Structures are given as structure tokens and as C-alpha cells.
Amino acid sequence: MKIPFNKPFLTGKETKYIEEAVATGKISGNGAFTQKCQNFFEDKYHFRKVLLTTSCTDALEMCALLADIGPGDEVIVPSYTFVSSALAFVRQNANIIFADSYSHHPNIDADTIESLITDKTKAIVIVHYAGVACDMEKIMDIAQRYNILVIEDAAQAIDSYYTFRDGTKKALGSIGHLGAFSFHETKNIISGEGGMLTINDERFVERAEIIWEKGTNRSMFFRGEINKYGWVDTGSSFLPSEIISAFLWAQLENMEMIQKRRLSIWNTYYEGLKGNKNISLPLIPSYAGNNAHMFYVVCKDVDSRTALIEKLKENDILAVFHYLSLHKSSYYADKHTLEDLPNSDHFEDCLLRLPFYFELPDDEQQKIIDIINEF
Ligand SMILES: *Cc1c(COP(=O)(O)O)cnc(C)c1O
């Protein structure tokens, strides 16, 4: 039997809730299921305001609009990330200043950020890779000193936390000025395609709702705050239909169970592989939680990774790598001065993600561990 890399997990209630949404006759956006999901997130994670979106990419595009990014503005983005972290800002004609990862972790090296700031810097996009927090205290301190916005690409970071030095614990996506999450089928909590914007800075709350609703103040109209709605700002159709939100609600009802299982899979990989001298395992800094978004190993070099992928493939196991450094991409390489970002390149060459999904059977996971350890 083939072991796939990912398999979307269904709780069983998704189609029931979709039928409910359809039966109410309200299937466009911002209906009962959307509001239930948004309230759930606001209550559980203390985001100031949540708006569901059709993807994390969309939520990042909303961030770029809210931050008023325009031609000539600079946005600092890690190179080792998904395209959307940069693309949302490139579409607003920003210049992307790529940052390197730590040598020991794919997250942005917070100690290099300050040297990348100029008087044109408007925002820093940080990515919580594998749901493991960046050094938020350091990053927020820099942002405050230079009056720069922090946008958390929390696509992989649902239900994960950062602990401040004074012991305060905060959900990822609730610390920066704005945050963006993904419910793509490869993430922990899914709706096929889907995402959300989190707004933690009061200044952006009202405008975010307008941008979300095609530049109109329709949300205020529906709340009875104004008696006519019209075109007041830029925006797009960023909100998902109730069909998507109904699906998502079924996932949220089962979130604890999903997270518990994923954490157990993560721990089994970690325990099974920790004696292996040929690979290094994910590092979780003391300030970061672990939401078990993925399990990756870092091989010694690109050749040993290729050989390991091949070995797994011979045994019908699909392991994949990702993130080609964005600063060297064919789309962006000629648009900026090419910096040397050795750590990003290292993870591009050496990081390998193992099969990870709710229904991964224990015996198949053991087989994966055994093959890697024999290798
Ligand atoms: C998945 C992912 C995205 C994109 O999410 P979509 O919902 O597919 O738009 C963006 N950034 C990171 C880091 C991701 O992992």
C-alpha cells in the first residue's frame, strides 16, 4: 500500500453543515456559519477581530492593502517561505527585501532584521514555519522602535503559541498588527481552500471590513449602523461563501481531537528518529509551542536528501521537500540585488517533510521511521 504525503481529514459533519447552510437559503458570505467561526477564533485565541477569507493568500493581500503598501515601499520577507508571503506585497509594487533563516531553524533570523531596515521599510512579514513561533518579543521591539508594521504569516500556525519573557502566553497571529491563516487542505484545520485575517491593531478593524466587502460599507449597513451602503474604499471580494464556512465549522468542533492526534504523530516521529545521527530533527525554541503542523528532517546535504527520498519511494512512501529560496526564483531574481542567504539555501537543499496526516496508521508510521533509521 502506498503511503501518501497528505490526506485531508474529514470529521464527518462537513456535508451535514453544508446542507444546513444550503437549506437556510443564505449561501453567500458573512452568514451564520461565518460568524460562528469568527467568534470561535476571537474567543479562543483573543484576536481583536477575525475575518474569514477565501485563502491565506487573500488575507495577506488584505494586509498589503491595509498597510497601504505602494510603489517604492520596502517589505522585509524571509526567503524560505511560500510564494504568497511575498507576492501579496509585490502586487502592490513593493520592493521585497529578503531575509535569511537561522542556521538551526527555517524561521527568520530576528538578529538580521535591523540591518535590513531603511527609511522606506513599511512592514516585516514573518512566517511561523511548521507552526513554530518566530522570536516575537525581539521582532515586536524592533518594529516599535522603527514604527514598522508586523504581519504574521501564520498559515501553518493555528493553535500555536508564543511565551513572552514575563511568562505571558499569546496565540500566534494575535501578536503582530495583522495575521493571516490558511485552511488549505494541507493544513491542520481545513476547508479545501480557505483562510482568515486577524486584526490586532484597532486602527485597522473598520477598514478591514470594508476592504473585505469590495470596498463598500455593507457590513455596517447590515448591522444597522448606517442606512445606505456605498463605495468608500479599495477592496475586493475576499469573503468565503457560507458553504466553505459550514465545512470549516465541522472542523472547528473537532479541533481538540485533531490537534491531539497530530501531536501524537509528531511525538512518535521525534522519539523514533532522535537517535539518528544522519539527520537533524526540528528544533522548538523554549518560547515556542508546537501545533504539530508538520514533521521534517534536515539531511546533511542535497545528495543524501535525494537518496533518502529515493529510498522512501522504493518503499511506496511519498516524502516531499519545499520552498525554493524566493530570492533566487525566476520571477523575482532580477527584480532585486541578489543577496547571499546561505541558511535559506541550506533548507532548500536539505529539508525533507515526512508523511503527516490524521489517519496515518501507527504501523505505517513505524515503517517510515524504520526505513529512515536503516538508511
Ligand atoms: C499554505 C501557506 C500559504 C498559502 O495559503 P493559502 O491558503 O493556500 O493561500 C502562505 N504562507 C505559508 C507559509 C503557507 O504555508
The ligand as an SDF file (V2000), in Angstrom:
LIG
                    3D

 15 15  0  0  0  0  0  0  0  0999 V2000
   -0.0500   27.3960    2.8880 C   0  0  0  0  0  0  0  0  0  0  0  0
    0.7150   28.6520    3.0340 C   0  0  0  0  0  0  0  0  0  0  0  0
    0.3050   29.8570    2.4350 C   0  0  0  0  0  0  0  0  0  0  0  0
   -0.8290   29.9250    1.4580 C   0  0  0  0  0  0  0  0  0  0  0  0
   -2.0550   29.5800    1.9750 O   0  0  0  0  0  0  0  0  0  0  0  0
   -3.3250   29.5410    1.0000 P   0  0  0  0  0  0  0  0  0  0  0  0
   -4.4830   29.4030    1.9330 O   0  0  0  0  0  0  0  0  0  0  0  0
   -3.1540   28.3600    0.1040 O   0  0  0  0  0  0  0  0  0  0  0  0
   -3.3700   30.8260    0.2520 O   0  0  0  0  0  0  0  0  0  0  0  0
    1.0210   31.0080    2.6870 C   0  0  0  0  0  0  0  0  0  0  0  0
    2.1030   31.0000    3.5010 N   0  0  0  0  0  0  0  0  0  0  0  0
    2.5410   29.8630    4.0830 C   0  0  0  0  0  0  0  0  0  0  0  0
    3.7220   29.9170    4.9780 C   0  0  0  0  0  0  0  0  0  0  0  0
    1.8690   28.6510    3.8540 C   0  0  0  0  0  0  0  0  0  0  0  0
    2.3200   27.5290    4.4320 O   0  0  0  0  0  0  0  0  0  0  0  0
  1  2  1  0
  2  3  1  0
  2 14  2  0
  3  4  1  0
  3 10  2  0
  4  5  1  0
  5  6  1  0
  6  7  2  0
  6  8  1  0
  6  9  1  0
 10 11  1  0
 11 12  2  0
 12 13  1  0
 12 14  1  0
 14 15  1  0
M  END
$$$$
